[in-house]
């Protein structure tokens, strides 16, 4: 049976760094930021239809990979419980219970990391500090009631 990991945390929390480690251990990493970068939206917020198309494509790839028994790490923010529940529902037919890895990075560190970004690669998306602060403040922290949860407090 496939293993699926939801990387969870606001922009700048360290999700991509951790997800790349899992990728190095053999998991397939799916990333909104990488897909957007490849479609010509480096560091910019894409129009709604582009985001919807990317999400649809990523869901299709996730279903295909899981049906092949491949392990997948979803390098998304999973900022809301509703989004996490949506992806859990998508995986139910495959009897896959995803693990959520939440990077509980403090606000100051997150904002500093986002401020230091330069947009030189897909995992270095530039956001305004104001937008990053709104993302952080609006983030819905996952709980154990949602399923398997691992909380990491980056140093």
C-alpha positions in Angstrom: 0.0 0.0 0.0 1.2 3.5 -0.8 2.2 6.0 1.8 1.1 9.6 1.4 2.5 12.5 3.4 0.8 15.9 3.6 3.5 18.6 4.3 1.6 21.2 6.3 2.6 24.7 7.2 2.6 28.3 6.0 5.0 29.7 3.4 8.5 29.8 4.9 8.0 27.0 7.5 10.4 24.6 5.9 8.0 22.2 4.1 9.9 22.0 0.8 13.2 21.3 2.6 11.6 18.5 4.5 9.7 17.2 1.5 13.0 17.1 -0.6 14.5 14.9 2.2 11.5 12.5 1.8 12.0 12.6 -2.0 15.6 11.6 -1.5 14.3 8.6 0.4 12.3 7.5 -2.6 9.0 9.3 -2.3 7.6 11.2 -5.3 7.2 14.9 -4.4 4.3 16.8 -5.9 4.5 20.6 -5.5 2.2 23.5 -6.4 5.2 25.8 -6.5 7.2 23.5 -8.9 4.2 23.2 -11.2 3.5 26.9 -11.2 7.2 27.6 -11.9 7.2 25.2 -14.8 4.1 27.0 -16.2 5.7 30.4 -16.1 4.4 31.7 -12.8 7.6 32.1 -10.7 6.8 33.6 -7.4 3.6 35.1 -8.7 0.1 34.3 -7.6 -1.5 32.7 -10.7 -4.9 33.5 -12.0 -7.7 31.3 -10.5 -8.1 29.2 -13.6 -4.4 28.4 -13.7 -4.4 27.4 -10.0 -7.5 25.2 -10.6 -5.8 23.5 -13.5 -2.6 22.8 -11.5 -4.6 21.4 -8.7 -6.6 19.1 -11.0 -3.4 17.9 -12.6 -1.7 17.3 -9.3 -4.8 15.3 -8.0 -4.7 13.2 -11.2 -1.0 12.5 -10.7 -1.5 11.6 -7.0 -4.3 9.1 -7.9 -2.2 7.5 -10.6 0.9 7.2 -8.3 -1.1 5.8 -5.4 -2.9 3.3 -7.7 0.6 2.2 -8.8 1.6 1.7 -5.1 4.0 4.6 -5.1 4.8 6.7 -2.0 4.0 10.4 -2.4 4.8 13.5 -0.4 2.5 16.4 -1.2 4.5 19.6 -0.8 1.5 21.9 -0.4 0.7 24.3 2.4 -2.5 22.4 3.4 -3.4 25.6 5.1 -7.0 24.6 5.9 -8.7 21.6 7.4 -11.1 21.6 4.5 -8.2 21.2 2.0 -6.7 18.4 4.1 -10.2 16.7 4.3 -10.6 17.0 0.5 -7.4 15.2 -0.2 -8.2 12.5 2.5 -11.5 11.9 0.7 -9.6 11.6 -2.6 -7.4 8.9 -1.1 -10.2 6.9 0.7 -10.9 4.6 -2.3 -7.3 3.5 -2.2 -7.5 2.7 1.6 -4.7 5.2 2.1 -4.6 7.1 5.4 -2.2 10.0 4.9 0.2 11.2 7.5 0.3 15.0 8.1 3.7 16.4 8.9 3.2 19.9 10.4 6.1 22.2 10.6 5.4 24.4 13.6 7.7 27.2 12.7 7.3 30.5 14.6 5.9 33.6 12.9 9.2 35.6 13.1 11.2 32.8 11.4 8.6 32.3 8.7 8.5 36.0 7.9 12.3 36.3 7.9 12.6 33.3 5.5 10.0 34.7 3.1 11.7 38.2 3.3 15.0 36.5 2.3 13.6 34.8 -0.8 14.9 35.9 -4.2 12.8 33.7 -6.6 15.8 31.9 -8.0 14.1 28.5 -8.1 10.7 26.9 -7.8 10.9 26.5 -4.0 12.0 30.1 -3.5 8.7 31.8 -4.4 8.7 35.5 -3.5 5.8 36.8 -1.4 5.2 40.2 0.1 5.7 40.2 3.9 2.1 41.4 4.2 0.8 38.4 2.3 3.1 36.0 4.2 1.8 37.4 7.4 -1.8 36.9 6.3 -1.0 33.3 5.3 0.5 32.7 8.7 -2.3 34.3 10.6 -5.0 32.5 8.7 -3.3 29.1 8.9 -5.5 26.3 10.4 -3.2 24.2 12.5 -3.9 20.4 12.1 -4.9 18.3 15.1 -4.7 14.6 15.9 -8.5 14.4 15.3 -7.7 14.6 11.6 -5.6 11.4 11.6 -1.9 10.6 11.9 0.0 13.8 12.8 3.7 14.5 13.3 4.6 17.9 14.6 8.1 19.2 13.9 9.5 22.3 15.6 12.3 23.4 13.3 15.3 25.0 15.0 
